[in-house]
């Protein structure tokens, strides 16, 4: 490679790295717990502090709607408080009732399990493992996420019927509003051993 070629290649690489640093996910500053949760006056009324506030919940909903719109469609989005009650929800025009039900169930499952619904599906990804947990009312379908800031779960997000994919919609919304998120769990083939967490899973196994 000539000196000129090396110079051009290095310059392009540097520019690309700079673009990624200034506009990509890694350049984002993580939101603080105080910015994402209830202000003191509201916390005194609710008798809790570590609950997602309406502004942050609305930003998540709007980010997900924008993602779906960019992919040529809409979405149904639900944001729940840590106690399981509704904080924000929206349904784009043209969404079906089951899309909203799906979003709600995904948020509830992520809240209950403290992990994404993809991780739940991976943990128990065979019919037998799922059948014995029927009474737990888990919705093992990708698109639900716990909302975690500074190692505190402040709510849960569920997405249904999203253009571009429910899981991608939710993950991108969390990243855009809250900052960098843990890597997404892989999509494992159905019918595995089940009952065991992925190797990267750091939480204790559920019973």
C-alpha positions, 0 to 999 in steps of 0.5 A, spaced: 500 500 500 502 506 498 503 512 502 497 516 499 493 510 500 495 509 507 493 516 508 487 516 505 485 509 509 487 512 515 483 518 514 477 515 512 477 510 518 478 516 523 472 520 520 468 514 521 470 513 528 469 520 530 462 519 526 460 513 531 463 517 537 459 523 536 452 520 533 452 513 535 450 509 541 457 509 545 457 517 545 450 517 549 451 519 556 447 515 560 441 518 564 441 519 571 436 515 576 434 522 578 432 524 571 428 518 570 424 517 576 419 521 580 421 528 583 421 529 590 414 532 591 411 526 587 415 521 590 412 524 597 405 523 594 407 516 591 411 514 597 416 511 592 422 514 589 424 509 584 419 509 579 419 512 572 417 518 571 412 520 566 416 524 561 421 519 561 416 514 559 413 518 554 420 519 551 420 511 550 413 511 547 415 517 542 422 513 540 419 507 539 413 510 535 419 514 531 422 507 530 416 504 527 414 510 523 421 509 520 420 502 518 414 504 514 408 502 520 406 503 527 407 500 534 403 499 540 407 500 546 406 500 554 410 502 559 409 500 566 411 502 573 415 497 578 408 496 581 405 493 575 401 499 573 400 503 567 404 509 566 404 510 559 401 507 553 400 508 545 397 505 539 399 507 532 393 508 527 392 501 524 394 497 530 390 491 532 387 489 539 392 483 540 398 488 538 396 492 545 395 486 549 401 483 546 405 489 549 402 489 555 403 482 557 411 483 554 411 488 559 408 484 565 413 478 564 419 483 563 417 486 570 416 479 573 422 476 571 427 482 571 429 480 564 427 481 557 422 477 554 427 474 549 432 472 555 425 468 558 424 465 552 431 463 551 431 460 558 425 456 557 425 454 550 422 448 549 415 446 550 415 442 556 419 447 560 414 452 558 408 448 560 410 447 567 410 454 568 403 455 565 400 458 571 406 463 572 402 467 566 409 468 562 408 471 555 415 468 552 415 472 546 421 477 544 419 485 545 419 486 553 424 489 557 425 491 564 427 499 564 433 499 569 437 505 571 443 505 575 442 498 577 435 500 579 429 497 575 424 503 575 419 500 570 418 495 564 417 496 557 413 492 552 412 493 544 407 489 540 406 490 532 412 494 531 414 495 524 421 493 524 420 488 529 418 489 536 424 487 540 428 492 535 423 497 537 424 497 544 431 496 544 433 502 540 428 506 544 431 504 551 438 506 548 436 513 545 432 515 551 436 512 557 443 511 554 447 504 552 444 498 554 446 491 555 447 487 549 441 484 546 440 476 548 441 472 541 435 468 538 436 461 540 432 456 536 426 453 539 426 446 542 433 446 546 434 444 553 431 449 557 431 451 564 438 453 564 440 461 563 444 463 557 452 462 559 452 470 559 446 470 564 449 473 571 442 473 575 441 467 579 436 462 576 429 462 577 425 457 580 
